[in-house]
């Protein structure tokens, strides 16, 4: 392995990701919009490697591309779906509880 080796993480999150590249340019797809990231670079050539570069802190741009808007819409749909599932689950619990109460009342009346 030789070439630039990029280490990056979401600022204050400290879960590192690494990217190996044989090119001097790197494209990272999964960064979140309007989020601060820290980047470090080192060169690796065979068994030799440079020290990590000075840290560079950058903030990604706000979501504006169609891909980001679609990702946001998908997240919102998923959130709405989860809310709907929770609501239906609550409604089923209430109906079950009401049925149990009604059965108990009927038992009390018949005895």
PyMOL commands that set and color helices and strands:
alter all, ss='L'
color gray80, all
select helices_A, chain A and resi 66-110
alter helices_A, ss='H'
color red, helices_A
select strands_A, chain A and resi 2-10+16-20+36-45+48-49+56-59
alter strands_A, ss='S'
color yellow, strands_A
deselect
rebuild
show_as cartoon
